Each structure stands twice: as structure tokens, then as C-alpha cells.
Amino acid sequence: MSNEAIQLPDLRNLRARLNAEQTAAFMNINILDIPVLIRAGLLRPLGRPSPNCVKYFATVELLRLGSDVRWLSRATEATYEHCRKKNAKKEAQ
């Protein structure tokens, strides 16, 4: 991922919607956690994009979620659980 891809506009000119890479940088999470959070129902893209489409997220919603400690805890737990399941599958093989 290039530095240009994850650069965000400064807060004075914050865009109304962000793509997945920008969302990951904005929320300080890994880009690979975005689909995990979507599947867990903790993050919702705008509209109804098909699985292979670019997903956009509302900046105002991301600001709200980022200030919600309970949501942050649930999101963190969802990513941990995903890693635990993924590692358990590897160990079972």
C-alpha cells in the first residue's frame, strides 16, 4: 500500500465518504479488518455494493463510531476472534 493511497485530507477538508483504504487509515486499523467488521455487522458500507465493488463509508459515521468506546471494544474483539478462528484452522491442518 503506497503512502499516497492512505493519505487522508486534513480535518478541515475531510471528505464525506472514504474508501476502504482511507477508512482503515482513518480508524487506525488494518485494511484486512474492514471485511471482518463488515461481516460482523459492525461497519456498514454506503448503499448496497456487490461483493466485488469498491466500498465507501460515511465519514460522519466513522467519526461517531471512533468516539464510541463500546463499539471500539466490539470491533477489536471481532478482529481477535477472526484471528483465533483463522489460527485454529491452520493448527488443525
KOLKEMI-552011 format. One record per residue: residue number from 1; residue in three letters; x negated, y negated, z negated of N, C-alpha, C in turn. Coordinates in steps of 0.1 Angstrom, whole numbers, plus 5000, padded with zeros to 4 digits. Last residue first. Example, Ala and Ser with C-alpha at 12.3 -4.5 7.8 and 13.67 -1.06 7.14 Angstrom:
<node><num>2</num><residuo>Ser</residuo><n_c1>4872</n_c1><n_c2>5022</n_c2><n_c3>4929</n_c3><ca_c1>4863</ca_c1><ca_c2>5011</ca_c2><ca_c3>4929</ca_c3><c_c1>4871</c_c1><c_c2>5000</c_c2><c_c3>4921</c_c3></node>
<node><num>1</num><residuo>Ala</residuo><n_c1>4868</n_c1><n_c2>5057</n_c2><n_c3>4922</n_c3><ca_c1>4877</ca_c1><ca_c2>5045</ca_c2><ca_c3>4922</ca_c3><c_c1>4868</c_c1><c_c2>5033</c_c2><c_c3>4922</c_c3></node>
This chain:
<node><num>93</num><residuo>Gln</residuo><n_c1>5048</n_c1><n_c2>5283</n_c2><n_c3>4895</n_c3><ca_c1>5043</ca_c1><ca_c2>5290</ca_c2><ca_c3>4907</ca_c3><c_c1>5031</c_c1><c_c2>5298</c_c2><c_c3>4905</c_c3></node>
<node><num>92</num><residuo>Ala</residuo><n_c1>5052</n_c1><n_c2>5271</n_c2><n_c3>4871</n_c3><ca_c1>5060</ca_c1><ca_c2>5283</ca_c2><ca_c3>4874</ca_c3><c_c1>5055</c_c1><c_c2>5290</c_c2><c_c3>4886</c_c3></node>
<node><num>91</num><residuo>Glu</residuo><n_c1>5038</n_c1><n_c2>5247</n_c2><n_c3>4874</n_c3><ca_c1>5033</ca_c1><ca_c2>5257</ca_c2><ca_c3>4864</ca_c3><c_c1>5040</c_c1><c_c2>5271</c_c2><c_c3>4867</c_c3></node>
<node><num>90</num><residuo>Lys</residuo><n_c1>5055</n_c1><n_c2>5233</n_c2><n_c3>4891</n_c3><ca_c1>5041</ca_c1><ca_c2>5236</ca_c2><ca_c3>4895</ca_c3><c_c1>5036</c_c1><c_c2>5248</c_c2><c_c3>4887</c_c3></node>
<node><num>89</num><residuo>Lys</residuo><n_c1>5078</n_c1><n_c2>5230</n_c2><n_c3>4876</n_c3><ca_c1>5079</ca_c1><ca_c2>5237</ca_c2><ca_c3>4888</ca_c3><c_c1>5065</c_c1><c_c2>5242</c_c2><c_c3>4893</c_c3></node>
<node><num>88</num><residuo>Ala</residuo><n_c1>5068</n_c1><n_c2>5213</n_c2><n_c3>4856</n_c3><ca_c1>5072</ca_c1><ca_c2>5227</ca_c2><ca_c3>4852</ca_c3><c_c1>5074</c_c1><c_c2>5236</c_c2><c_c3>4864</c_c3></node>
<node><num>87</num><residuo>Asn</residuo><n_c1>5063</n_c1><n_c2>5190</n_c2><n_c3>4870</n_c3><ca_c1>5052</ca_c1><ca_c2>5197</ca_c2><ca_c3>4864</ca_c3><c_c1>5056</c_c1><c_c2>5212</c_c2><c_c3>4861</c_c3></node>
<node><num>86</num><residuo>Lys</residuo><n_c1>5090</n_c1><n_c2>5182</n_c2><n_c3>4875</n_c3><ca_c1>5080</ca_c1><ca_c2>5185</ca_c2><ca_c3>4886</ca_c3><c_c1>5068</c_c1><c_c2>5193</c_c2><c_c3>4882</c_c3></node>
<node><num>85</num><residuo>Lys</residuo><n_c1>5099</n_c1><n_c2>5179</n_c2><n_c3>4849</n_c3><ca_c1>5105</ca_c1><ca_c2>5189</ca_c2><ca_c3>4858</ca_c3><c_c1>5096</c_c1><c_c2>5193</c_c2><c_c3>4870</c_c3></node>
<node><num>84</num><residuo>Arg</residuo><n_c1>5083</n_c1><n_c2>5158</n_c2><n_c3>4841</n_c3><ca_c1>5083</ca_c1><ca_c2>5170</ca_c2><ca_c3>4834</ca_c3><c_c1>5089</c_c1><c_c2>5181</c_c2><c_c3>4842</c_c3></node>
<node><num>83</num><residuo>Cys</residuo><n_c1>5090</n_c1><n_c2>5137</n_c2><n_c3>4859</n_c3><ca_c1>5076</ca_c1><ca_c2>5143</ca_c2><ca_c3>4859</ca_c3><c_c1>5076</c_c1><c_c2>5156</c_c2><c_c3>4852</c_c3></node>
<node><num>82</num><residuo>His</residuo><n_c1>5117</n_c1><n_c2>5133</n_c2><n_c3>4852</n_c3><ca_c1>5113</ca_c1><ca_c2>5138</ca_c2><ca_c3>4866</ca_c3><c_c1>5100</c_c1><c_c2>5144</c_c2><c_c3>4866</c_c3></node>
<node><num>81</num><residuo>Glu</residuo><n_c1>5113</n_c1><n_c2>5124</n_c2><n_c3>4826</n_c3><ca_c1>5120</ca_c1><ca_c2>5137</ca_c2><ca_c3>4828</ca_c3><c_c1>5117</c_c1><c_c2>5142</c_c2><c_c3>4842</c_c3></node>
<node><num>80</num><residuo>Tyr</residuo><n_c1>5100</n_c1><n_c2>5100</n_c2><n_c3>4831</n_c3><ca_c1>5093</ca_c1><ca_c2>5110</ca_c2><ca_c3>4824</ca_c3><c_c1>5100</c_c1><c_c2>5124</c_c2><c_c3>4826</c_c3></node>
<node><num>79</num><residuo>Thr</residuo><n_c1>5121</n_c1><n_c2>5086</n_c2><n_c3>4845</n_c3><ca_c1>5109</ca_c1><ca_c2>5089</ca_c2><ca_c3>4852</ca_c3><c_c1>5101</c_c1><c_c2>5100</c_c2><c_c3>4845</c_c3></node>
<node><num>78</num><residuo>Ala</residuo><n_c1>5140</n_c1><n_c2>5085</n_c2><n_c3>4824</n_c3><ca_c1>5143</ca_c1><ca_c2>5092</ca_c2><ca_c3>4836</ca_c3><c_c1>5131</c_c1><c_c2>5096</c_c2><c_c3>4844</c_c3></node>
<node><num>77</num><residuo>Glu</residuo><n_c1>5126</n_c1><n_c2>5070</n_c2><n_c3>4805</n_c3><ca_c1>5129</ca_c1><ca_c2>5084</ca_c2><ca_c3>4802</ca_c3><c_c1>5133</c_c1><c_c2>5092</c_c2><c_c3>4814</c_c3></node>
<node><num>76</num><residuo>Thr</residuo><n_c1>5126</n_c1><n_c2>5045</n_c2><n_c3>4819</n_c3><ca_c1>5114</ca_c1><ca_c2>5052</ca_c2><ca_c3>4816</ca_c3><c_c1>5116</c_c1><c_c2>5066</c_c2><c_c3>4813</c_c3></node>
<node><num>75</num><residuo>Ala</residuo><n_c1>5154</n_c1><n_c2>5041</n_c2><n_c3>4820</n_c3><ca_c1>5146</ca_c1><ca_c2>5042</ca_c2><ca_c3>4832</ca_c3><c_c1>5133</c_c1><c_c2>5049</c_c2><c_c3>4830</c_c3></node>
<node><num>74</num><residuo>Arg</residuo><n_c1>5160</n_c1><n_c2>5038</n_c2><n_c3>4792</n_c3><ca_c1>5166</ca_c1><ca_c2>5049</ca_c2><ca_c3>4800</ca_c3><c_c1>5158</c_c1><c_c2>5051</c_c2><c_c3>4813</c_c3></node>
<node><num>73</num><residuo>Ser</residuo><n_c1>5144</n_c1><n_c2>5015</n_c2><n_c3>4786</n_c3><ca_c1>5141</ca_c1><ca_c2>5028</ca_c2><ca_c3>4780</ca_c3><c_c1>5147</c_c1><c_c2>5040</c_c2><c_c3>4787</c_c3></node>
<node><num>72</num><residuo>Leu</residuo><n_c1>5156</n_c1><n_c2>4996</n_c2><n_c3>4803</n_c3><ca_c1>5142</ca_c1><ca_c2>4999</ca_c2><ca_c3>4805</ca_c3><c_c1>5139</c_c1><c_c2>5013</c_c2><c_c3>4798</c_c3></node>
<node><num>71</num><residuo>Trp</residuo><n_c1>5182</n_c1><n_c2>4996</n_c2><n_c3>4791</n_c3><ca_c1>5180</ca_c1><ca_c2>5001</ca_c2><ca_c3>4805</ca_c3><c_c1>5166</c_c1><c_c2>5005</c_c2><c_c3>4807</c_c3></node>
<node><num>70</num><residuo>Arg</residuo><n_c1>5175</n_c1><n_c2>4985</n_c2><n_c3>4766</n_c3><ca_c1>5181</ca_c1><ca_c2>4999</ca_c2><ca_c3>4767</ca_c3><c_c1>5180</c_c1><c_c2>5004</c_c2><c_c3>4781</c_c3></node>
<node><num>69</num><residuo>Val</residuo><n_c1>5166</n_c1><n_c2>4960</n_c2><n_c3>4773</n_c3><ca_c1>5157</ca_c1><ca_c2>4970</ca_c2><ca_c3>4767</ca_c3><c_c1>5162</c_c1><c_c2>4984</c_c2><c_c3>4768</c_c3></node>
<node><num>68</num><residuo>Asp</residuo><n_c1>5170</n_c1><n_c2>4940</n_c2><n_c3>4799</n_c3><ca_c1>5178</ca_c1><ca_c2>4949</ca_c2><ca_c3>4791</ca_c3><c_c1>5169</c_c1><c_c2>4960</c_c2><c_c3>4785</c_c3></node>
<node><num>67</num><residuo>Ser</residuo><n_c1>5156</n_c1><n_c2>4926</n_c2><n_c3>4817</n_c3><ca_c1>5157</ca_c1><ca_c2>4920</ca_c2><ca_c3>4804</ca_c3><c_c1>5165</c_c1><c_c2>4929</c_c2><c_c3>4794</c_c3></node>
<node><num>66</num><residuo>Gly</residuo><n_c1>5158</n_c1><n_c2>4940</n_c2><n_c3>4840</n_c3><ca_c1>5145</ca_c1><ca_c2>4939</ca_c2><ca_c3>4834</ca_c3><c_c1>5145</c_c1><c_c2>4932</c_c2><c_c3>4820</c_c3></node>
<node><num>65</num><residuo>Leu</residuo><n_c1>5185</n_c1><n_c2>4937</n_c2><n_c3>4847</n_c3><ca_c1>5180</ca_c1><ca_c2>4950</ca_c2><ca_c3>4842</ca_c3><c_c1>5167</c_c1><c_c2>4949</c_c2><c_c3>4835</c_c3></node>
<node><num>64</num><residuo>Arg</residuo><n_c1>5184</n_c1><n_c2>4910</n_c2><n_c3>4855</n_c3><ca_c1>5193</ca_c1><ca_c2>4914</ca_c2><ca_c3>4844</ca_c3><c_c1>5188</c_c1><c_c2>4927</c_c2><c_c3>4838</c_c3></node>
<node><num>63</num><residuo>Leu</residuo><n_c1>5166</n_c1><n_c2>4911</n_c2><n_c3>4876</n_c3><ca_c1>5163</ca_c1><ca_c2>4902</ca_c2><ca_c3>4865</ca_c3><c_c1>5171</c_c1><c_c2>4906</c_c2><c_c3>4853</c_c3></node>
<node><num>62</num><residuo>Leu</residuo><n_c1>5181</n_c1><n_c2>4928</n_c2><n_c3>4893</n_c3><ca_c1>5168</ca_c1><ca_c2>4932</ca_c2><ca_c3>4888</ca_c3><c_c1>5164</c_c1><c_c2>4924</c_c2><c_c3>4876</c_c3></node>
<node><num>61</num><residuo>Glu</residuo><n_c1>5202</n_c1><n_c2>4912</n_c2><n_c3>4899</n_c3><ca_c1>5205</ca_c1><ca_c2>4924</ca_c2><ca_c3>4892</ca_c3><c_c1>5192</c_c1><c_c2>4929</c_c2><c_c3>4886</c_c3></node>
<node><num>60</num><residuo>Val</residuo><n_c1>5190</n_c1><n_c2>4892</n_c2><n_c3>4914</n_c3><ca_c1>5197</ca_c1><ca_c2>4888</ca_c2><ca_c3>4901</ca_c3><c_c1>5199</c_c1><c_c2>4900</c_c2><c_c3>4893</c_c3></node>
<node><num>59</num><residuo>Thr</residuo><n_c1>5180</n_c1><n_c2>4907</n_c2><n_c3>4936</n_c3><ca_c1>5171</ca_c1><ca_c2>4901</ca_c2><ca_c3>4926</ca_c3><c_c1>5178</c_c1><c_c2>4897</c_c2><c_c3>4913</c_c3></node>
<node><num>58</num><residuo>Ala</residuo><n_c1>5193</n_c1><n_c2>4936</n_c2><n_c3>4948</n_c3><ca_c1>5196</ca_c1><ca_c2>4923</ca_c2><ca_c3>4944</ca_c3><c_c1>5187</c_c1><c_c2>4918</c_c2><c_c3>4933</c_c3></node>
<node><num>57</num><residuo>Phe</residuo><n_c1>5175</n_c1><n_c2>4955</n_c2><n_c3>4972</n_c3><ca_c1>5180</ca_c1><ca_c2>4954</ca_c2><ca_c3>4958</ca_c3><c_c1>5182</c_c1><c_c2>4939</c_c2><c_c3>4955</c_c3></node>
<node><num>56</num><residuo>Tyr</residuo><n_c1>5176</n_c1><n_c2>4977</n_c2><n_c3>5000</n_c3><ca_c1>5174</ca_c1><ca_c2>4964</ca_c2><ca_c3>4994</ca_c3><c_c1>5181</c_c1><c_c2>4963</c_c2><c_c3>4981</c_c3></node>
<node><num>55</num><residuo>Lys</residuo><n_c1>5161</n_c1><n_c2>5003</n_c2><n_c3>5019</n_c3><ca_c1>5170</ca_c1><ca_c2>4999</ca_c2><ca_c3>5008</ca_c3><c_c1>5166</c_c1><c_c2>4985</c_c2><c_c3>5003</c_c3></node>
<node><num>54</num><residuo>Val</residuo><n_c1>5161</n_c1><n_c2>5015</n_c2><n_c3>5051</n_c3><ca_c1>5154</ca_c1><ca_c2>5006</ca_c2><ca_c3>5042</ca_c3><c_c1>5165</c_c1><c_c2>5002</c_c2><c_c3>5032</c_c3></node>
<node><num>53</num><residuo>Cys</residuo><n_c1>5174</n_c1><n_c2>5049</n_c2><n_c3>5056</n_c3><ca_c1>5174</ca_c1><ca_c2>5034</ca_c2><ca_c3>5058</ca_c3><c_c1>5165</c_c1><c_c2>5027</c_c2><c_c3>5048</c_c3></node>
<node><num>52</num><residuo>Asn</residuo><n_c1>5178</n_c1><n_c2>5075</n_c2><n_c3>5051</n_c3><ca_c1>5166</ca_c1><ca_c2>5072</ca_c2><ca_c3>5058</ca_c3><c_c1>5165</c_c1><c_c2>5057</c_c2><c_c3>5061</c_c3></node>
<node><num>51</num><residuo>Pro</residuo><n_c1>5204</n_c1><n_c2>5077</n_c2><n_c3>5038</n_c3><ca_c1>5192</ca_c1><ca_c2>5081</ca_c2><ca_c3>5031</ca_c3><c_c1>5179</c_c1><c_c2>5077</c_c2><c_c3>5038</c_c3></node>
<node><num>50</num><residuo>Ser</residuo><n_c1>5222</n_c1><n_c2>5046</n_c2><n_c3>5044</n_c3><ca_c1>5220</ca_c1><ca_c2>5060</ca_c2><ca_c3>5046</ca_c3><c_c1>5206</c_c1><c_c2>5064</c_c2><c_c3>5041</c_c3></node>
<node><num>49</num><residuo>Pro</residuo><n_c1>5234</n_c1><n_c2>5022</n_c2><n_c3>5021</n_c3><ca_c1>5225</ca_c1><ca_c2>5026</ca_c2><ca_c3>5031</ca_c3><c_c1>5224</c_c1><c_c2>5041</c_c2><c_c3>5032</c_c3></node>
<node><num>48</num><residuo>Arg</residuo><n_c1>5257</n_c1><n_c2>5004</n_c2><n_c3>5013</n_c3><ca_c1>5257</ca_c1><ca_c2>5018</ca_c2><ca_c3>5013</ca_c3><c_c1>5247</c_c1><c_c2>5024</c_c2><c_c3>5023</c_c3></node>
<node><num>47</num><residuo>Gly</residuo><n_c1>5248</n_c1><n_c2>4975</n_c2><n_c3>4994</n_c3><ca_c1>5255</ca_c1><ca_c2>4982</ca_c2><ca_c3>5004</ca_c3><c_c1>5256</c_c1><c_c2>4997</c_c2><c_c3>5002</c_c3></node>
<node><num>46</num><residuo>Leu</residuo><n_c1>5217</n_c1><n_c2>4977</n_c2><n_c3>4976</n_c3><ca_c1>5228</ca_c1><ca_c2>4969</ca_c2><ca_c3>4981</ca_c3><c_c1>5235</c_c1><c_c2>4976</c_c2><c_c3>4993</c_c3></node>
<node><num>45</num><residuo>Pro</residuo><n_c1>5210</n_c1><n_c2>5004</n_c2><n_c3>4953</n_c3><ca_c1>5207</ca_c1><ca_c2>4995</ca_c2><ca_c3>4964</ca_c3><c_c1>5219</c_c1><c_c2>4988</c_c2><c_c3>4969</c_c3></node>
<node><num>44</num><residuo>Arg</residuo><n_c1>5208</n_c1><n_c2>5006</n_c2><n_c3>4918</n_c3><ca_c1>5217</ca_c1><ca_c2>5007</ca_c2><ca_c3>4930</ca_c3><c_c1>5212</c_c1><c_c2>4998</c_c2><c_c3>4941</c_c3></node>
<node><num>43</num><residuo>Leu</residuo><n_c1>5196</n_c1><n_c2>5025</n_c2><n_c3>4892</n_c3><ca_c1>5192</ca_c1><ca_c2>5015</ca_c2><ca_c3>4902</ca_c3><c_c1>5201</c_c1><c_c2>5017</c_c2><c_c3>4914</c_c3></node>
<node><num>42</num><residuo>Leu</residuo><n_c1>5205</n_c1><n_c2>5047</n_c2><n_c3>4878</n_c3><ca_c1>5200</ca_c1><ca_c2>5035</ca_c2><ca_c3>4871</ca_c3><c_c1>5197</c_c1><c_c2>5023</c_c2><c_c3>4879</c_c3></node>
<node><num>41</num><residuo>Gly</residuo><n_c1>5211</n_c1><n_c2>5071</n_c2><n_c3>4889</n_c3><ca_c1>5222</ca_c1><ca_c2>5061</ca_c2><ca_c3>4887</ca_c3><c_c1>5218</c_c1><c_c2>5049</c_c2><c_c3>4880</c_c3></node>
<node><num>40</num><residuo>Ala</residuo><n_c1>5192</n_c1><n_c2>5089</n_c2><n_c3>4895</n_c3><ca_c1>5197</ca_c1><ca_c2>5089</ca_c2><ca_c3>4881</ca_c3><c_c1>5208</c_c1><c_c2>5079</c_c2><c_c3>4879</c_c3></node>
<node><num>39</num><residuo>Arg</residuo><n_c1>5186</n_c1><n_c2>5081</n_c2><n_c3>4921</n_c3><ca_c1>5193</ca_c1><ca_c2>5094</ca_c2><ca_c3>4918</ca_c3><c_c1>5198</c_c1><c_c2>5095</c_c2><c_c3>4904</c_c3></node>
<node><num>38</num><residuo>Ile</residuo><n_c1>5173</n_c1><n_c2>5057</n_c2><n_c3>4915</n_c3><ca_c1>5185</ca_c1><ca_c2>5057</ca_c2><ca_c3>4923</ca_c3><c_c1>5193</c_c1><c_c2>5070</c_c2><c_c3>4920</c_c3></node>
<node><num>37</num><residuo>Leu</residuo><n_c1>5150</n_c1><n_c2>5066</n_c2><n_c3>4901</n_c3><ca_c1>5160</ca_c1><ca_c2>5058</ca_c2><ca_c3>4894</ca_c3><c_c1>5173</c_c1><c_c2>5057</c_c2><c_c3>4902</c_c3></node>
<node><num>36</num><residuo>Val</residuo><n_c1>5138</n_c1><n_c2>5081</n_c2><n_c3>4922</n_c3><ca_c1>5142</ca_c1><ca_c2>5087</ca_c2><ca_c3>4909</ca_c3><c_c1>5152</c_c1><c_c2>5079</c_c2><c_c3>4902</c_c3></node>
<node><num>35</num><residuo>Pro</residuo><n_c1>5132</n_c1><n_c2>5061</n_c2><n_c3>4941</n_c3><ca_c1>5142</ca_c1><ca_c2>5071</ca_c2><ca_c3>4944</ca_c3><c_c1>5147</c_c1><c_c2>5079</c_c2><c_c3>4931</c_c3></node>
<node><num>34</num><residuo>Ile</residuo><n_c1>5113</n_c1><n_c2>5046</n_c2><n_c3>4924</n_c3><ca_c1>5125</ca_c1><ca_c2>5040</ca_c2><ca_c3>4929</ca_c3><c_c1>5136</c_c1><c_c2>5051</c_c2><c_c3>4933</c_c3></node>
<node><num>33</num><residuo>Asp</residuo><n_c1>5089</n_c1><n_c2>5059</n_c2><n_c3>4918</n_c3><ca_c1>5100</ca_c1><ca_c2>5059</ca_c2><ca_c3>4908</ca_c3><c_c1>5113</c_c1><c_c2>5053</c_c2><c_c3>4913</c_c3></node>
<node><num>32</num><residuo>Leu</residuo><n_c1>5072</n_c1><n_c2>5053</n_c2><n_c3>4938</n_c3><ca_c1>5078</ca_c1><ca_c2>5066</ca_c2><ca_c3>4938</ca_c3><c_c1>5089</c_c1><c_c2>5068</c_c2><c_c3>4928</c_c3></node>
<node><num>31</num><residuo>Ile</residuo><n_c1>5062</n_c1><n_c2>5028</n_c2><n_c3>4931</n_c3><ca_c1>5072</ca_c1><ca_c2>5029</ca_c2><ca_c3>4943</ca_c3><c_c1>5078</c_c1><c_c2>5043</c_c2><c_c3>4943</c_c3></node>
<node><num>30</num><residuo>Asn</residuo><n_c1>5062</n_c1><n_c2>5023</n_c2><n_c3>4896</n_c3><ca_c1>5056</ca_c1><ca_c2>5029</ca_c2><ca_c3>4908</ca_c3><c_c1>5066</c_c1><c_c2>5030</c_c2><c_c3>4919</c_c3></node>
<node><num>29</num><residuo>Ile</residuo><n_c1>5069</n_c1><n_c2>4990</n_c2><n_c3>4883</n_c3><ca_c1>5070</ca_c1><ca_c2>5005</ca_c2><ca_c3>4883</ca_c3><c_c1>5064</c_c1><c_c2>5010</c_c2><c_c3>4896</c_c3></node>
<node><num>28</num><residuo>Asn</residuo><n_c1>5074</n_c1><n_c2>4963</n_c2><n_c3>4879</n_c3><ca_c1>5062</ca_c1><ca_c2>4969</ca_c2><ca_c3>4874</ca_c3><c_c1>5064</c_c1><c_c2>4984</c_c2><c_c3>4872</c_c3></node>
<node><num>27</num><residuo>Met</residuo><n_c1>5094</n_c1><n_c2>4950</n_c2><n_c3>4892</n_c3><ca_c1>5098</ca_c1><ca_c2>4957</ca_c2><ca_c3>4880</ca_c3><c_c1>5086</c_c1><c_c2>4964</c_c2><c_c3>4873</c_c3></node>
<node><num>26</num><residuo>Phe</residuo><n_c1>5080</n_c1><n_c2>4940</n_c2><n_c3>4914</n_c3><ca_c1>5087</ca_c1><ca_c2>4931</ca_c2><ca_c3>4906</ca_c3><c_c1>5090</c_c1><c_c2>4937</c_c2><c_c3>4892</c_c3></node>
<node><num>25</num><residuo>Ala</residuo><n_c1>5071</n_c1><n_c2>4964</n_c2><n_c3>4926</n_c3><ca_c1>5061</ca_c1><ca_c2>4954</ca_c2><ca_c3>4921</ca_c3><c_c1>5068</c_c1><c_c2>4944</c_c2><c_c3>4911</c_c3></node>
<node><num>24</num><residuo>Ala</residuo><n_c1>5096</n_c1><n_c2>4975</n_c2><n_c3>4933</n_c3><ca_c1>5086</ca_c1><ca_c2>4982</ca_c2><ca_c3>4924</ca_c3><c_c1>5076</c_c1><c_c2>4973</c_c2><c_c3>4918</c_c3></node>
<node><num>23</num><residuo>Thr</residuo><n_c1>5106</n_c1><n_c2>4955</n_c2><n_c3>4950</n_c3><ca_c1>5113</ca_c1><ca_c2>4959</ca_c2><ca_c3>4938</ca_c3><c_c1>5103</c_c1><c_c2>4966</c_c2><c_c3>4928</c_c3></node>
<node><num>22</num><residuo>Gln</residuo><n_c1>5088</n_c1><n_c2>4957</n_c2><n_c3>4971</n_c3><ca_c1>5088</ca_c1><ca_c2>4945</ca_c2><ca_c3>4963</ca_c3><c_c1>5095</c_c1><c_c2>4947</c_c2><c_c3>4950</c_c3></node>
<node><num>21</num><residuo>Glu</residuo><n_c1>5094</n_c1><n_c2>4983</n_c2><n_c3>4980</n_c3><ca_c1>5080</ca_c1><ca_c2>4980</ca_c2><ca_c3>4975</ca_c3><c_c1>5080</c_c1><c_c2>4967</c_c2><c_c3>4967</c_c3></node>
<node><num>20</num><residuo>Ala</residuo><n_c1>5122</n_c1><n_c2>4980</n_c2><n_c3>4986</n_c3><ca_c1>5117</ca_c1><ca_c2>4990</ca_c2><ca_c3>4976</ca_c3><c_c1>5103</c_c1><c_c2>4986</c_c2><c_c3>4971</c_c3></node>
<node><num>19</num><residuo>Asn</residuo><n_c1>5130</n_c1><n_c2>4945</n_c2><n_c3>4990</n_c3><ca_c1>5129</ca_c1><ca_c2>4959</ca_c2><ca_c3>4995</ca_c3><c_c1>5123</c_c1><c_c2>4968</c_c2><c_c3>4984</c_c3></node>
<node><num>18</num><residuo>Leu</residuo><n_c1>5153</n_c1><n_c2>4922</n_c2><n_c3>4976</n_c3><ca_c1>5139</ca_c1><ca_c2>4927</ca_c2><ca_c3>4977</ca_c3><c_c1>5140</c_c1><c_c2>4941</c_c2><c_c3>4982</c_c3></node>
<node><num>17</num><residuo>Arg</residuo><n_c1>5172</n_c1><n_c2>4892</n_c2><n_c3>4978</n_c3><ca_c1>5171</ca_c1><ca_c2>4906</ca_c2><ca_c3>4979</ca_c3><c_c1>5157</c_c1><c_c2>4910</c_c2><c_c3>4981</c_c3></node>
<node><num>16</num><residuo>Ala</residuo><n_c1>5167</n_c1><n_c2>4865</n_c2><n_c3>4975</n_c3><ca_c1>5180</ca_c1><ca_c2>4871</ca_c2><ca_c3>4969</ca_c3><c_c1>5179</c_c1><c_c2>4886</c_c2><c_c3>4969</c_c3></node>
<node><num>15</num><residuo>Arg</residuo><n_c1>5134</n_c1><n_c2>4854</n_c2><n_c3>4965</n_c3><ca_c1>5144</ca_c1><ca_c2>4858</ca_c2><ca_c3>4975</ca_c3><c_c1>5156</c_c1><c_c2>4865</c_c2><c_c3>4968</c_c3></node>
<node><num>14</num><residuo>Leu</residuo><n_c1>5122</n_c1><n_c2>4827</n_c2><n_c3>4947</n_c3><ca_c1>5125</ca_c1><ca_c2>4841</ca_c2><ca_c3>4947</ca_c3><c_c1>5136</c_c1><c_c2>4844</c_c2><c_c3>4957</c_c3></node>
<node><num>13</num><residuo>Asn</residuo><n_c1>5108</n_c1><n_c2>4803</n_c2><n_c3>4944</n_c3><ca_c1>5113</ca_c1><ca_c2>4806</ca_c2><ca_c3>4957</ca_c3><c_c1>5117</c_c1><c_c2>4821</c_c2><c_c3>4958</c_c3></node>
<node><num>12</num><residuo>Arg</residuo><n_c1>5098</n_c1><n_c2>4802</n_c2><n_c3>4919</n_c3><ca_c1>5106</ca_c1><ca_c2>4790</ca_c2><ca_c3>4924</ca_c3><c_c1>5113</c_c1><c_c2>4794</c_c2><c_c3>4937</c_c3></node>
<node><num>11</num><residuo>Leu</residuo><n_c1>5082</n_c1><n_c2>4825</n_c2><n_c3>4916</n_c3><ca_c1>5096</ca_c1><ca_c2>4824</ca_c2><ca_c3>4910</ca_c3><c_c1>5104</c_c1><c_c2>4813</c_c2><c_c3>4914</c_c3></node>
<node><num>10</num><residuo>Asp</residuo><n_c1>5067</n_c1><n_c2>4833</n_c2><n_c3>4948</n_c3><ca_c1>5067</ca_c1><ca_c2>4828</ca_c2><ca_c3>4934</ca_c3><c_c1>5081</c_c1><c_c2>4826</c_c2><c_c3>4929</c_c3></node>
<node><num>9</num><residuo>Pro</residuo><n_c1>5072</n_c1><n_c2>4864</n_c2><n_c3>4964</n_c3><ca_c1>5072</ca_c1><ca_c2>4850</ca_c2><ca_c3>4964</ca_c3><c_c1>5072</c_c1><c_c2>4845</c_c2><c_c3>4950</c_c3></node>
<node><num>8</num><residuo>Leu</residuo><n_c1>5049</n_c1><n_c2>4891</n_c2><n_c3>4960</n_c3><ca_c1>5062</ca_c1><ca_c2>4885</ca_c2><ca_c3>4958</ca_c3><c_c1>5061</c_c1><c_c2>4870</c_c2><c_c3>4960</c_c3></node>
<node><num>7</num><residuo>Gln</residuo><n_c1>5031</n_c1><n_c2>4916</n_c2><n_c3>4977</n_c3><ca_c1>5032</ca_c1><ca_c2>4902</ca_c2><ca_c3>4972</ca_c3><c_c1>5046</c_c1><c_c2>4897</c_c2><c_c3>4971</c_c3></node>
<node><num>6</num><residuo>Ile</residuo><n_c1>5030</n_c1><n_c2>4941</n_c2><n_c3>4988</n_c3><ca_c1>5036</ca_c1><ca_c2>4940</ca_c2><ca_c3>4974</ca_c3><c_c1>5036</c_c1><c_c2>4925</c_c2><c_c3>4969</c_c3></node>
<node><num>5</num><residuo>Ala</residuo><n_c1>5019</n_c1><n_c2>4937</n_c2><n_c3>5013</n_c3><ca_c1>5032</ca_c1><ca_c2>4944</ca_c2><ca_c3>5012</ca_c3><c_c1>5038</c_c1><c_c2>4942</c_c2><c_c3>4998</c_c3></node>
<node><num>4</num><residuo>Glu</residuo><n_c1>4994</n_c1><n_c2>4926</n_c2><n_c3>5008</n_c3><ca_c1>5004</ca_c1><ca_c2>4918</ca_c2><ca_c3>5014</ca_c3><c_c1>5018</c_c1><c_c2>4924</c_c2><c_c3>5013</c_c3></node>
<node><num>3</num><residuo>Asn</residuo><n_c1>4980</n_c1><n_c2>4947</n_c2><n_c3>4998</n_c3><ca_c1>4983</ca_c1><ca_c2>4936</ca_c2><ca_c3>4989</ca_c3><c_c1>4994</c_c1><c_c2>4928</c_c2><c_c3>4995</c_c3></node>
<node><num>2</num><residuo>Ser</residuo><n_c1>4993</n_c1><n_c2>4979</n_c2><n_c3>5010</n_c3><ca_c1>4984</ca_c1><ca_c2>4967</ca_c2><ca_c3>5011</ca_c3><c_c1>4989</c_c1><c_c2>4957</c_c2><c_c3>5001</c_c3></node>
<node><num>1</num><residuo>Met</residuo><n_c1>4991</n_c1><n_c2>5012</n_c2><n_c3>5000</n_c3><ca_c1>5000</ca_c1><ca_c2>5000</ca_c2><ca_c3>5000</ca_c3><c_c1>4991</c_c1><c_c2>4988</c_c2><c_c3>5000</c_c3></node>
